[in-house]
Amino acid sequence: MCSLRRCVERCCGWGAGGAREPLITPAPSNPPGTAAELGATTAGGGLANLIEGLSCIPAAGVQFPDSPASVIIFGSRKDVQPIAVARVKRAMAANPSCDVLVTGTSAEARAIEAALVNDAGLDRQRLHVDEWARTTEDNARWAASKLRRLGKIEAPCVLVTFPVLTASAVAALEAHGLQRMHVSPAFAPAEVDEQLGGKVAQGWVEAKAQQQQANEWAGKPKTPPKLRIIVEASSTNSGENGKFAWALMQSLGGDVASARTLVVVKAALMERRALCTLRKNIRDAMRAEAMAFPTPILVPFAPTVAELDATGVVQLAAAEYSRLETYSGPEPAKKHFLDLDDDDAGSVPLGPEGAELERSVSAQQCAQRARELEQLGGTLTLDDVRRLAPSCTEEELTGVRADAVLCFGDPTDLSAPVRAAEALALSGAHLLVVSGAFGPKGPHALRAEVEAQAARDGAEPWRHTRKWAGLAAPWPMELPGPEGAVEVDPKKVAEPRAARFLTEADCYLELALGELERRGFFEGGPLGKLERADVSIERDS
């Protein structure tokens, strides 16, 4: 056996994983069109040996867990699809609660998704799709994050990817928190179908073996990114913005999960709502998990109200007061969470210290002020601005050592992504989280503005996202239904569709990146000169 194969076998951990049922046993001879046959041109079938080693399939054949909690499918070649269908059928028969995770490029993910729905009859509620992965690192990071939020990171899973790529997939998943004993590779070399693209080049196989020997894989970062941008594309309201964004940060682990000074940006006059909902969700999550680490400090940085349309600002303020009133809990034990000073209840601190923020507002105050503004001749006061749009100043933010900037979407507001870019430039934060799918009206207004701005600049729309995320053009995102007839509920039920929908967060990302470029942030901002490799953009749906 060649030394590379022995090394690959050690890295793959053959023999680990407990009792599993063999699904496929090795064929007594090399069947036509298999990977073994492809090695006939090399002395002693060396190519076949390497492929068998990289596949991580033990001598007894594919080992299938008794009750797999998930099936992870990395998109690559066409012959992954029939194997994925077969493994998903087997997994769902063993455990109907099994979740299926598909990650790859848009073309790869959509082809596998269609095969699973049409050929395997998979319920979309059990299907989770990522269309932004370009490398093995992207695949593994997204899959591990999703499994954490599903509560299945430590449960047995089945891995389906092309045999030559399996060893690197296993190593990447392990690096992102999966235990090797829980991962069951399930694509045997004997199943490679040359007619579906299974033919491989010897140089490519040898390169993958050398890569595995060096504990490397496609996209493995040599150093952490200088700027990390995370797009949360599932939340459909303010409460979900805070809940999903915080849960996503915790699922990613590392510096993202440990970020403790968070700059919060939301549309003008909606800043307090963003603070309240994020603060409540963080507090609830920490109590539920009995977390002992320090609670985050939330730093409000609202867009200026002066930029709003004067004719609509009063109506907007009245509507916001009415909405804040409804955020009051009826039970005395819950109280309303508009009071930002109830730290005795274990709340999240608000910073920076010394900022003149009106921190205590009751539901009764909100109801009364809403009625006053709704009356003819009602005018917005400075007190209203301080209540609804609490914010530190640019000078105060410069003195804050922020870990992250969180920007929450809105179907029409254009100021928040610009303000979020400003917050990055002023605070020097290394992390930007943009959150928001869409509400009943969809992302149509934001999309139209993004494309209108590009037209005014005489440039291609979505160029900033394609450039910094490394996405191919044209960007294959779909609008969620015709304008004026957007339905939110089907999207929430059929979760994988969120992967292909254009969202508020996608629009905000494009606007924020454009503002950062306009400011010269990538050329000489607080993080220094940033090249494409220094910026990581991850989209979760």
LUMTI-54657 format. One record per residue (C-alpha): residue number from 1; residue in three letters; chain; x, y, z. Coordinates in pm, whole numbers. Example, Ala and Ser with C-alpha at 12.3 -4.5 7.8 and 13.67 -1.06 7.14 Angstrom:
REC num residuo cadena   east  north     up
REC   1     ala      A   1230   -450    780
REC   2     ser      A   1367   -106    714
END
This chain:
REC num residuo cadena   east  north     up
REC   1     met      A      0      0      0
REC   2     cys      A    143    342    -93
REC   3     ser      A    244    583    185
REC   4     leu      A    -11    842     76
REC   5     arg      A   -293    592    114
REC   6     arg      A   -171    493    462
REC   7     cys      A   -163    859    562
REC   8     val      A   -511    919    423
REC   9     glu      A   -646    617    611
REC  10     arg      A   -500    748    937
REC  11     cys      A   -651   1092    875
REC  12     cys      A   -992    941    795
REC  13     gly      A   -993    735   1114
REC  14     trp      A  -1106    407    967
REC  15     gly      A  -1256    177   1224
REC  16     ala      A  -1390    457   1448
REC  17     gly      A  -1755    533   1499
REC  18     gly      A  -1912    243   1687
REC  19     ala      A  -2160    -13   1559
REC  20     arg      A  -2283     59   1208
REC  21     glu      A  -2460   -150    952
REC  22     pro      A  -2259   -218    634
REC  23     leu      A  -2448    -82    334
REC  24     ile      A  -2212   -179     55
REC  25     thr      A  -1944   -444     63
REC  26     pro      A  -1643   -437   -169
REC  27     ala      A  -1696   -602   -508
REC  28     pro      A  -1502   -924   -569
REC  29     ser      A  -1352   -776   -886
REC  30     asn      A  -1328   -436  -1046
REC  31     pro      A  -1658   -368  -1226
REC  32     pro      A  -1647   -176  -1554
REC  33     gly      A  -1639    201  -1524
REC  34     thr      A  -1541    210  -1156
REC  35     ala      A  -1267    416   -996
REC  36     ala      A  -1057    100   -963
REC  37     glu      A  -1065     54  -1338
REC  38     leu      A   -943    409  -1379
REC  39     gly      A   -622    312  -1202
REC  40     ala      A   -534     34  -1447
REC  41     thr      A   -294    260  -1629
REC  42     thr      A    -78    305  -1320
REC  43     ala      A    153     46  -1177
REC  44     gly      A    -27   -179   -928
REC  45     gly      A   -353     17   -957
REC  46     gly      A   -199    311   -763
REC  47     leu      A   -471    553   -869
REC  48     ala      A   -743    318   -748
REC  49     asn      A   -565    279   -415
REC  50     leu      A   -550    657   -370
REC  51     ile      A   -919    701   -454
REC  52     glu      A  -1015    424   -212
REC  53     gly      A   -809    591     61
REC  54     leu      A   -952    936     -7
REC  55     ser      A  -1306    796      2
REC  56     cys      A  -1266    708    372
REC  57     ile      A  -1463    387    313
REC  58     pro      A  -1329    106    537
REC  59     ala      A  -1254   -242    406
REC  60     ala      A  -1594   -367    525
REC  61     gly      A  -1770   -119    296
REC  62     val      A  -1991    184    364
REC  63     gln      A  -2098    188    728
REC  64     phe      A  -2447    332    783
REC  65     pro      A  -2559    457   1128
REC  66     asp      A  -2858    281   1280
REC  67     ser      A  -3044    612   1315
REC  68     pro      A  -2870    901   1136
REC  69     ala      A  -2966   1245   1262
REC  70     ser      A  -2861   1415    939
REC  71     val      A  -2730   1363    588
REC  72     ile      A  -2470   1615    471
REC  73     ile      A  -2427   1649     94
REC  74     phe      A  -2139   1845    -56
REC  75     gly      A  -2216   1938   -416
REC  76     ser      A  -1956   1867   -682
REC  77     arg      A  -1992   1619   -970
REC  78     lys      A  -2313   1497  -1130
REC  79     asp      A  -2279   1144   -998
REC  80     val      A  -2325   1274   -643
REC  81     gln      A  -2698   1317   -713
REC  82     pro      A  -2807    950   -745
REC  83     ile      A  -2594    851   -447
REC  84     ala      A  -2745   1137   -245
REC  85     val      A  -3097   1023   -335
REC  86     ala      A  -3022    664   -232
REC  87     arg      A  -2862    764     99
REC  88     val      A  -3140   1008    187
REC  89     lys      A  -3405    743    122
REC  90     arg      A  -3217    504    348
REC  91     ala      A  -3169    765    619
REC  92     met      A  -3532    881    620
REC  93     ala      A  -3649    519    642
REC  94     ala      A  -3428    471    949
REC  95     asn      A  -3514    807   1105
REC  96     pro      A  -3804   1018    968
REC  97     ser      A  -3671   1314   1171
REC  98     cys      A  -3342   1312    982
REC  99     asp      A  -3242   1654    845
REC 100     val      A  -3076   1685    504
REC 101     leu      A  -2814   1954    445
REC 102     val      A  -2711   2042     88
REC 103     thr      A  -2422   2282     27
REC 104     gly      A  -2253   2388   -293
REC 105     thr      A  -2263   2642   -570
REC 106     ser      A  -2602   2757   -690
REC 107     ala      A  -2603   2511   -981
REC 108     glu      A  -2483   2218   -767
REC 109     ala      A  -2723   2284   -478
REC 110     arg      A  -3028   2333   -698
REC 111     ala      A  -2962   2015   -897
REC 112     ile      A  -2928   1808   -580
REC 113     glu      A  -3231   1975   -421
REC 114     ala      A  -3445   1893   -726
REC 115     ala      A  -3328   1531   -724
REC 116     leu      A  -3406   1491   -354
REC 117     val      A  -3754   1643   -383
REC 118     asn      A  -3849   1473   -710
REC 119     asp      A  -3675   1135   -678
REC 120     ala      A  -3650   1084   -303
REC 121     gly      A  -3981   1252   -214
REC 122     leu      A  -3808   1451     59
REC 123     asp      A  -4023   1683    270
REC 124     arg      A  -3886   2035    224
REC 125     gln      A  -3920   2103    595
REC 126     arg      A  -3631   1860    647
REC 127     leu      A  -3420   2011    369
REC 128     his      A  -3164   2288    428
REC 129     val      A  -2981   2438    132
REC 130     asp      A  -2673   2660     96
REC 131     glu      A  -2601   2804   -249
REC 132     trp      A  -2301   3023   -163
REC 133     ala      A  -2032   2760   -103
REC 134     arg      A  -1730   2781   -332
REC 135     thr      A  -1483   2565   -141
REC 136     thr      A  -1472   2271    100
REC 137     glu      A  -1414   2521    379
REC 138     asp      A  -1740   2699    289
REC 139     asn      A  -1925   2365    277
REC 140     ala      A  -1802   2253    618
REC 141     arg      A  -1846   2585    795
REC 142     trp      A  -2207   2618    684
REC 143     ala      A  -2292   2254    761
REC 144     ala      A  -2143   2269   1110
REC 145     ser      A  -2322   2596   1188
REC 146     lys      A  -2654   2455   1069
REC 147     leu      A  -2610   2136   1273
REC 148     arg      A  -2543   2339   1588
REC 149     arg      A  -2867   2530   1545
REC 150     leu      A  -3053   2205   1479
REC 151     gly      A  -2902   2059   1797
REC 152     lys      A  -2740   1776   1599
REC 153     ile      A  -2371   1866   1601
REC 154     glu      A  -2292   1566   1824
REC 155     ala      A  -2526   1317   1657
REC 156     pro      A  -2439   1058   1390
REC 157     cys      A  -2449   1187   1033
REC 158     val      A  -2403   1050    682
REC 159     leu      A  -2165   1235    448
REC 160     val      A  -2211   1224     72
REC 161     thr      A  -1948   1380   -152
REC 162     phe      A  -1737   1259   -442
REC 163     pro      A  -1493    991   -315
REC 164     val      A  -1179   1186   -410
REC 165     leu      A  -1307   1481   -203
REC 166     thr      A  -1433   1289    101
REC 167     ala      A  -1113   1291    306
REC 168     ser      A  -1081   1669    281
REC 169     ala      A  -1453   1708    361
REC 170     val      A  -1414   1494    674
REC 171     ala      A  -1109   1694    786
REC 172     ala      A  -1288   2026    731
REC 173     leu      A  -1599   1913    920
REC 174     glu      A  -1383   1794   1207
REC 175     ala      A  -1207   2132   1215
REC 176     his      A  -1548   2297   1251
REC 177     gly      A  -1656   2088   1547
REC 178     leu      A  -1788   1753   1425
REC 179     gln      A  -1638   1445   1585
REC 180     arg      A  -1491   1197   1340
REC 181     met      A  -1671    909   1510
REC 182     his      A  -2005   1070   1420
REC 183     val      A  -1933   1110   1047
REC 184     ser      A  -2011    818    814
REC 185     pro      A  -1876    869    460
REC 186     ala      A  -2119    704    220
REC 187     phe      A  -1995    731   -139
REC 188     ala      A  -1786    426   -230
REC 189     pro      A  -1546    438   -526
REC 190     ala      A  -1721    134   -674
REC 191     glu      A  -2031    352   -719
REC 192     val      A  -1865    615   -934
REC 193     asp      A  -2051    642  -1264
REC 194     glu      A  -1820    748  -1544
REC 195     gln      A  -2117    840  -1760
REC 196     leu      A  -2219   1103  -1503
REC 197     gly      A  -1883   1269  -1481
REC 198     gly      A  -1698   1022  -1261
REC 199     lys      A  -1386   1004  -1476
REC 200     val      A  -1092   1153  -1290
REC 201     ala      A   -743   1270  -1378
REC 202     gln      A   -452   1105  -1201
REC 203     gly      A   -285   1439  -1130
REC 204     trp      A   -597   1570   -957
REC 205     val      A   -625   1261   -736
REC 206     glu      A   -258   1275   -642
REC 207     ala      A   -289   1645   -563
REC 208     lys      A   -585   1576   -332
REC 209     ala      A   -389   1300   -158
REC 210     gln      A    -92   1531   -107
REC 211     gln      A   -330   1797     21
REC 212     gln      A   -482   1556    270
REC 213     gln      A   -139   1444    384
REC 214     ala      A    -63   1807    466
REC 215     asn      A   -402   1844    647
REC 216     glu      A   -515   2098    390
REC 217     trp      A   -839   2139    196
REC 218     ala      A   -983   2380    -56
REC 219     gly      A  -1043   2719    101
REC 220     lys      A   -877   2640    434
REC 221     pro      A   -768   2981    559
REC 222     lys      A   -402   3033    628
REC 223     thr      A   -490   3320    860
REC 224     pro      A   -826   3443    993
REC 225     pro      A  -1002   3694    763
REC 226     lys      A   -947   4057    854
REC 227     leu      A  -1313   4135    786
REC 228     arg      A  -1589   3878    823
REC 229     ile      A  -1938   3951    691
REC 230     ile      A  -2230   3722    778
REC 231     val      A  -2564   3745    599
REC 232     glu      A  -2865   3610    792
REC 233     ala      A  -3139   3565    531
REC 234     ser      A  -3425   3393    715
REC 235     ser      A  -3572   3644    962
REC 236     thr      A  -3899   3809    861
REC 237     asn      A  -3958   4058   1146
REC 238     ser      A  -3772   4254   1413
REC 239     gly      A  -3804   3981   1674
REC 240     glu      A  -3654   3724   1437
REC 241     asn      A  -3375   3967   1339
REC 242     gly      A  -3245   3965   1694
REC 243     lys      A  -3317   3598   1762
REC 244     phe      A  -3175   3455   1440
REC 245     ala      A  -2874   3686   1420
REC 246     trp      A  -2765   3601   1775
REC 247     ala      A  -2827   3228   1726
REC 248     leu      A  -2626   3233   1404
REC 249     met      A  -2335   3409   1574
REC 250     gln      A  -2333   3152   1853
REC 251     ser      A  -2347   2862   1608
REC 252     leu      A  -2038   2984   1423
REC 253     gly      A  -1826   2972   1738
REC 254     gly      A  -1486   3132   1784
REC 255     asp      A  -1451   3510   1772
REC 256     val      A  -1800   3547   1623
REC 257     ala      A  -1968   3377   1918
REC 258     ser      A  -1754   3562   2172
REC 259     ala      A  -1820   3912   2033
REC 260     arg      A  -1919   4121   2334
REC 261     thr      A  -1948   4481   2215
REC 262     leu      A  -2212   4501   1944
REC 263     val      A  -2297   4814   1749
REC 264     val      A  -2667   4795   1651
REC 265     val      A  -2797   4971   1340
REC 266     lys      A  -3159   4987   1225
REC 267     ala      A  -3368   5230   1021
REC 268     ala      A  -3415   5572   1180
REC 269     leu      A  -3689   5578   1448
REC 270     met      A  -3672   5196   1466
REC 271     glu      A  -3346   5179   1660
REC 272     arg      A  -3510   5132   1998
REC 273     arg      A  -3714   4843   1861
REC 274     ala      A  -3395   4678   1736
REC 275     leu      A  -3224   4725   2072
REC 276     cys      A  -3522   4590   2264
REC 277     thr      A  -3571   4280   2055
REC 278     leu      A  -3202   4195   2031
REC 279     arg      A  -3153   4256   2402
REC 280     lys      A  -3449   4035   2494
REC 281     asn      A  -3339   3751   2267
REC 282     ile      A  -2982   3757   2397
REC 283     arg      A  -3106   3757   2755
REC 284     asp      A  -3351   3473   2691
REC 285     ala      A  -3090   3265   2507
REC 286     met      A  -2831   3310   2780
REC 287     arg      A  -3080   3212   3049
REC 288     ala      A  -3196   2908   2853
REC 289     glu      A  -2839   2788   2803
REC 290     ala      A  -2726   2892   3153
REC 291     met      A  -2440   3085   2993
REC 292     ala      A  -2186   3216   3238
REC 293     phe      A  -1987   3450   3013
REC 294     pro      A  -2035   3830   3033
REC 295     thr      A  -2343   3970   2866
REC 296     pro      A  -2278   4178   2553
REC 297     ile      A  -2283   4556   2550
REC 298     leu      A  -2518   4698   2289
REC 299     val      A  -2413   5026   2130
REC 300     pro      A  -2693   5205   1939
REC 301     phe      A  -2590   5388   1622
REC 302     ala      A  -2903   5509   1447
REC 303     pro      A  -2924   5694   1114
REC 304     thr      A  -3007   6060   1158
REC 305     val      A  -3376   6144   1158
REC 306     ala      A  -3306   6458    954
REC 307     glu      A  -3265   6235    648
REC 308     leu      A  -3627   6119    668
REC 309     asp      A  -3907   6260    457
REC 310     ala      A  -4059   6536    671
REC 311     thr      A  -4413   6462    553
REC 312     gly      A  -4403   6102    667
REC 313     val      A  -4187   6119    976
REC 314     val      A  -4474   6195   1214
REC 315     gln      A  -4681   5903   1088
REC 316     leu      A  -4375   5679   1112
REC 317     ala      A  -4312   5785   1471
REC 318     ala      A  -4677   5729   1568
REC 319     ala      A  -4672   5381   1415
REC 320     glu      A  -4347   5301   1594
REC 321     tyr      A  -4486   5408   1932
REC 322     ser      A  -4790   5186   1871
REC 323     arg      A  -4568   4892   1785
REC 324     leu      A  -4348   4941   2092
REC 325     glu      A  -4658   4944   2309
REC 326     thr      A  -4745   4593   2189
REC 327     tyr      A  -4401   4468   2293
REC 328     ser      A  -4516   4489   2655
REC 329     gly      A  -4577   4150   2816
REC 330     pro      A  -4909   4111   3001
REC 331     glu      A  -4759   3905   3283
REC 332     pro      A  -4610   4112   3566
REC 333     ala      A  -4311   3880   3585
REC 334     lys      A  -4217   3956   3226
REC 335     lys      A  -4277   4331   3242
REC 336     his      A  -4226   4527   2925
REC 337     phe      A  -3874   4527   2795
REC 338     leu      A  -3872   4887   2685
REC 339     asp      A  -3693   4983   3005
REC 340     leu      A  -3326   4960   2922
REC 341     asp      A  -3229   5003   3286
REC 342     asp      A  -3379   4688   3439
REC 343     asp      A  -3034   4539   3489
REC 344     asp      A  -3148   4376   3811
REC 345     ala      A  -3335   4130   3584
REC 346     gly      A  -3015   4030   3409
REC 347     ser      A  -3051   4256   3109
REC 348     val      A  -2790   4346   2849
REC 349     pro      A  -2598   4668   2919
REC 350     leu      A  -2629   4963   2683
REC 351     gly      A  -2326   5167   2590
REC 352     pro      A  -2126   5378   2559
REC 353     glu      A  -2122   5498   2916
REC 354     gly      A  -2221   5858   2951
REC 355     ala      A  -2426   5876   2631
REC 356     glu      A  -2743   6077   2684
REC 357     leu      A  -2997   5807   2605
REC 358     glu      A  -3351   5800   2739
REC 359     arg      A  -3341   5450   2872
REC 360     ser      A  -3677   5410   3044
REC 361     val      A  -4004   5419   2848
REC 362     ser      A  -4330   5256   2956
REC 363     ala      A  -4598   5099   2740
REC 364     gln      A  -4840   5362   2870
REC 365     gln      A  -4609   5641   2754
REC 366     cys      A  -4589   5484   2412
REC 367     ala      A  -4968   5457   2378
REC 368     gln      A  -5022   5818   2486
REC 369     arg      A  -4757   5958   2255
REC 370     ala      A  -4892   5757   1960
REC 371     arg      A  -5236   5914   2012
REC 372     glu      A  -5085   6263   2033
REC 373     leu      A  -4892   6223   1710
REC 374     glu      A  -5193   6080   1529
REC 375     gln      A  -5392   6395   1608
REC 376     leu      A  -5401   6667   1347
REC 377     gly      A  -5101   6893   1379
REC 378     gly      A  -4888   6655   1583
REC 379     thr      A  -4517   6728   1554
REC 380     leu      A  -4207   6524   1624
REC 381     thr      A  -3996   6648   1915
REC 382     leu      A  -3636   6595   2018
REC 383     asp      A  -3765   6376   2300
REC 384     asp      A  -3932   6151   2043
REC 385     val      A  -3606   6115   1856
REC 386     arg      A  -3419   6027   2174
REC 387     arg      A  -3676   5764   2265
REC 388     leu      A  -3719   5601   1925
REC 389     ala      A  -3372   5652   1779
REC 390     pro      A  -3124   5636   2070
REC 391     ser      A  -2775   5669   1930
REC 392     cys      A  -2421   5742   2026
REC 393     thr      A  -2241   6005   1821
REC 394     glu      A  -1970   5946   1563
REC 395     glu      A  -1715   6075   1812
REC 396     glu      A  -1839   5841   2084
REC 397     leu      A  -1834   5544   1849
REC 398     thr      A  -1474   5617   1754
REC 399     gly      A  -1382   5558   2117
REC 400     val      A  -1566   5225   2134
REC 401     arg      A  -1366   4906   2078
REC 402     ala      A  -1646   4727   1898
REC 403     asp      A  -1633   4357   1815
REC 404     ala      A  -1919   4357   1565
REC 405     val      A  -2172   4571   1382
REC 406     leu      A  -2526   4429   1350
REC 407     cys      A  -2750   4579   1083
REC 408     phe      A  -3119   4481   1067
REC 409     gly      A  -3314   4503    742
REC 410     asp      A  -3620   4703    644
REC 411     pro      A  -3822   4680    319
REC 412     thr      A  -3777   5048    221
REC 413     asp      A  -3505   5208    436
REC 414     leu      A  -3175   5286    262
REC 415     ser      A  -2998   5463    548
REC 416     ala      A  -2916   5167    774
REC 417     pro      A  -2663   4989    545
REC 418     val      A  -2484   5319    486
REC 419     arg      A  -2478   5381    861
REC 420     ala      A  -2351   5026    922
REC 421     ala      A  -2062   5089    682
REC 422     glu      A  -1987   5409    872
REC 423     ala      A  -1992   5213   1198
REC 424     leu      A  -1732   4969   1062
REC 425     ala      A  -1512   5253    949
REC 426     leu      A  -1535   5437   1282
REC 427     ser      A  -1518   5147   1526
REC 428     gly      A  -1270   4919   1350
REC 429     ala      A  -1492   4616   1413
REC 430     his      A  -1385   4298   1232
REC 431     leu      A  -1737   4157   1196
REC 432     leu      A  -2052   4275   1016
REC 433     val      A  -2379   4085   1056
REC 434     val      A  -2660   4180    816
REC 435     ser      A  -3001   4033    900
REC 436     gly      A  -3333   4021    717
REC 437     ala      A  -3526   3808    469
REC 438     phe      A  -3843   3996    372
REC 439     gly      A  -4188   4079    495
REC 440     pro      A  -4525   4074    313
REC 441     lys      A  -4411   4331     53
REC 442     gly      A  -4090   4149    -30
REC 443     pro      A  -3751   4309   -109
REC 444     his      A  -3873   4466   -434
REC 445     ala      A  -3829   4830   -335
REC 446     leu      A  -3475   4773   -210
REC 447     arg      A  -3383   4571   -518
REC 448     ala      A  -3513   4847   -744
REC 449     glu      A  -3305   5107   -558
REC 450     val      A  -2988   4895   -575
REC 451     glu      A  -3029   4858   -950
REC 452     ala      A  -3123   5225   -992
REC 453     gln      A  -2810   5335   -809
REC 454     ala      A  -2600   5114  -1034
REC 455     ala      A  -2768   5260  -1341
REC 456     arg      A  -2695   5614  -1219
REC 457     asp      A  -2330   5514  -1177
REC 458     gly      A  -2324   5356  -1522
REC 459     ala      A  -2216   5027  -1363
REC 460     glu      A  -2339   4670  -1331
REC 461     pro      A  -2581   4604  -1043
REC 462     trp      A  -2465   4378   -760
REC 463     arg      A  -2102   4429   -863
REC 464     his      A  -1982   4486   -507
REC 465     thr      A  -2128   4159   -378
REC 466     arg      A  -1995   3961   -673
REC 467     lys      A  -1651   4114   -627
REC 468     trp      A  -1608   4060   -255
REC 469     ala      A  -1802   3734   -223
REC 470     gly      A  -1641   3584   -533
REC 471     leu      A  -1977   3502   -692
REC 472     ala      A  -2018   3429  -1059
REC 473     ala      A  -2216   3661  -1282
REC 474     pro      A  -2503   3677  -1341
REC 475     trp      A  -2599   3642   -978
REC 476     pro      A  -2880   3383   -983
REC 477     met      A  -3109   3519   -712
REC 478     glu      A  -3488   3502   -752
REC 479     leu      A  -3752   3745   -634
REC 480     pro      A  -4002   3587   -393
REC 481     gly      A  -4312   3622   -605
REC 482     pro      A  -4459   3905   -813
REC 483     glu      A  -4464   4252   -663
REC 484     gly      A  -4773   4305   -452
REC 485     ala      A  -4842   3934   -421
REC 486     val      A  -4558   3809   -206
REC 487     glu      A  -4639   3532     38
REC 488     val      A  -4413   3489    340
REC 489     asp      A  -4551   3173    497
REC 490     pro      A  -4462   2932    213
REC 491     lys      A  -4104   3054    231
REC 492     lys      A  -4090   2983    604
REC 493     val      A  -4229   2633    551
REC 494     ala      A  -4019   2552    245
REC 495     glu      A  -3696   2669    400
REC 496     pro      A  -3455   2575    122
REC 497     arg      A  -3624   2826   -106
REC 498     ala      A  -3478   3100    112
REC 499     ala      A  -3137   3005    -23
REC 500     arg      A  -3229   3128   -369
REC 501     phe      A  -3454   3422   -279
REC 502     leu      A  -3321   3775   -295
REC 503     thr      A  -3366   3926     52
REC 504     glu      A  -3340   4257    233
REC 505     ala      A  -3008   4139    374
REC 506     asp      A  -2871   4080     23
REC 507     cys      A  -2971   4433    -78
REC 508     tyr      A  -2823   4578    240
REC 509     leu      A  -2500   4389    182
REC 510     glu      A  -2463   4540   -165
REC 511     leu      A  -2536   4891    -34
REC 512     ala      A  -2297   4854    259
REC 513     leu      A  -2014   4723     42
REC 514     gly      A  -2069   5009   -201
REC 515     glu      A  -2049   5262     82
REC 516     leu      A  -1732   5100    216
REC 517     glu      A  -1573   5125   -127
REC 518     arg      A  -1682   5487   -157
REC 519     arg      A  -1516   5562    176
REC 520     gly      A  -1192   5393     71
REC 521     phe      A  -1235   5143    355
REC 522     phe      A  -1071   4857    163
REC 523     glu      A   -776   5069     54
REC 524     gly      A   -675   5214    386
REC 525     gly      A   -939   5187    657
REC 526     pro      A   -892   5085   1021
REC 527     leu      A   -822   4723    917
REC 528     gly      A   -552   4822    670
REC 529     lys      A   -551   4743    301
REC 530     leu      A   -791   4458    229
REC 531     glu      A   -762   4221    -65
REC 532     arg      A  -1032   3975   -170
REC 533     ala      A   -869   3699     38
REC 534     asp      A   -887   3919    350
REC 535     val      A  -1268   3940    337
REC 536     ser      A  -1497   3648    417
REC 537     ile      A  -1867   3674    323
REC 538     glu      A  -2096   3394    442
REC 539     arg      A  -2467   3375    370
REC 540     asp      A  -2697   3165    586
REC 541     ser      A  -3061   3093    514
END
